[in-house]
Every structure is written in C-alpha cells, then in structure tokens.
Amino acid sequence: MAVGKLRMGMIGGGKNAFIGAVHRIAANIDGLIELSCGALSSNPETAKESGRELFLPDHKNYGSYQEMIEKESLLPESERMHFVTIVTPNFAHFAPAMLALEHGFHVVIDKPITLTLEEAKKLQAKVKETGLTLCLTYTYSGYPMVKQARQMVKDGEFGQIRKIMVEYPQGWLSLPSEKDGNKQSAWRTDPSKSGISGCMGDIGTHAAQLAEYISGLEITKICADLNIVVDGRALDDDGNILLKFDNGANGVLIASQIAAGEENALKIKVYGEKGSLEWHQEEPNTLKVKWLDAPTQLYRTGNGYLSAAAQFNTRTPSGHPEGYLEAFANLYRNFALTIKAQIKGEQPTPEMLDFPGVDEGVRGMAFIENVVASAGSDQKWSDFKI
C-alpha cells in the first residue's frame, strides 16, 4: 500500500511565534510531511493572516483549533490531516491534544506536555485507549551522538553507571525582560501560562529527560533547591538538584536561565566503572569518551564506526555541521515513518519508534511537580512520585 506525504495540521506557530517555524522546517526536511492546514494563532485574524503567508488555501486556513479538528475529521481520508502539531504555550497544550485524539488524529506536541501532571495522565490514558501515536519534542534526544552515547551505555561498554552530571545554563532571563514586552519571557514567567515552575519546567525537564534517555535509568529520589534570582518573579529562574537513580547511581542536575552570557549550553557527563562519556549540545558532532586505562577518544558524527542508531539519525557526511534542526527533524522523521508503517499495517522498526512519547511526557510533568515539592520541603530526600 503506497502512502504519500503525511498531512500536518498546526496549532499555534503563526506570525512572530518563537518555535512554529522551527517545527515546520524540521517536519519538511525529509519530504515525508506537508503542512496542509492550520489554526496558527488564538486570535482568529492573526491565524488567518499567518495561514495566508504560508500559502494555505482558504478552506484549510482555520480561525481556531476547534474548527480545524472538527472540520478536518469530516473530510474524506484522502483529504484530511493525518496529525496535528501543537506549538502553543504550556497552558494551551492539553485541550487541543485531547480534542485531536478524540477525533482520531495523531499528535506532535512541544514539551512540557501539559500544564499539570493530572492533565498529562489524562492524555496518557487517551493515547492508550485510542492506540494513536503521540510524539513529544524533547529535541536533544534526536542528536546522532546522543544516540551513540545511549547505545554505548546500553551495550555495557562503561560497566555499571555510577554518576550522572547534567547542566543546562542559559542567560536570556538574567534581566526582567518580561517587563519590557518580551512575549517569550512574559508567558514563561507567568504561572497561569507556564505552570508551577519556570526554569525547571522549561529547560530542567530537557536535562532530566536527556539523563534518563542516555543512561537508560530512571530518577527515583531528588533533593531540590529552586531560586528566584530576579526580583519580582513568581517562578524559579535557577535551580540545583541532587538525584538518585534506580540502579543506585547518583547525580547532579543544574538548570539556570540567569547565567549571563550562556546561550543553550546543555552538557552531560555519564560515569561508569570502566569509563565515561561527555556531550555538549553547542558542539553536538563530538562525543568525548574517556577510559579508566586508555587514552580519551573523540567520536564524530557521520563515520562508519558509529552504532546503527547513530547512523540511522545522521544526515550529512562526516565533518559537515549537523545540529538542532536535523535533531528536531529526526523526531519528525521517526514519528512519520511510524505512522506510515501503521497505515500500511506493518510493524514499525525500533529505529522508527525511537522518539519521546506520552510516557516521557508524564515523567517530565512528574519531574516538575516533584522538584517543586522537594524545594518547598525541609526533608533532604524525596521519593520521585508519579
């Protein structure tokens, strides 16, 4: 059964949006997906204007996500969208995702998955009930050298994992830019739109997901310290967390958005009995591998000595920069291949299924709620509860 391009409907991501264009570029890279319809803003006029700028036909350019989902569901299978991509602020994730699933559409959604853990669990139950597929864009898990790191840990090359150190410093909220009309900082520092955590919800979740993804371990205990550094903020803009994992390993997670001068300096180190690995997001083509009794090695993207997982998610010849957009595209590509296989009645391969989903979304929301609870407690260690 031949399956053409998957038709994507986008919610949010219109004019002057932060991440919508990145999603569209990533979805388009492999030629497997096309933007077929959209409700590109919560303002109907802006939504329609944004759709026209992206050359959406009038009958596929909707004023609201409710209208788009309901009207698309009535179209013949050959015309309606296959899935929706939700690129709105956190508070506007749950309702469109649930409505899309209820109408039979697969979903791609920005992280964190929802505003609360309760909402995330409801989406998890709906995904299980419908059998539909949800992809959550924890983008950093899409990098080839992250795949390589994960495979080396899985193959036992470092022995038992003992310690994980992960940090994500940014500097863009070092000043109160939300008071100067910056829309991105305004909603991220607003509890009604961002949720109960600022920095840890926004980027700490990325660090936690990366630690679990590479190590194959799960966080079981935390000891959290959250800080509001910039006066007048309602949500944390900095934090430090001690971690314990389900194999007995310990770890440290640092996330900050007031680290002046930093951009997106996500770094991770994973230490085992026999050696360790180190990966930096701002230099993503290199994986540093250090051994207890041998010289340090540098693994580089695009080479034949890499694992099948790394090679499957590599796009350019060695020595050519491969970065954020390609990693983002790997999530869309793997998601699209999974949907295409399902349409054809085939079993998706493990490589196709390698993208974050609703379960990672639930763990991300649990991370946020556990961190906030721990930070407000006098108890040193708190169990990681879901």
Buried (B, 14 or more C-beta within 10 A) or exposed (E): EEBEBBBBBBBBBBBEBBBBEBBBEBBBBBEBBEBBBBBBBBBEEBBBBBBEEBEBEEEBBBBBBEEBBEBBBEBEEEEBBBBBBBBBBBBBBBBBBBBBBBBEBBBBBBBBBBBBBEBBBBBBEBBEEBEBBBBBBBBBBBBBBBBBBBBBBEEEBBEEBBBBBBBBBBBBBBBBBBEEEBEBBBBBBBEEBBBBBBBBBBBBBBBBBBBBBBBEBEBBBBBBBBBBBBEEBEBBBBBBBBBBBBEEBEBBBBBBBBBEEBEBBBBBBBBBEBBBBBBBBEEBBEBBBBEEEEEEEEBBBBBEEBBEBBBBBBBBEEEEEBBBBBBBBBBBBBBBBBBBBBBEEEEBEEBBBBBBBBBBBBBBBBBBBBBBBBBEEEEEEBEBEB
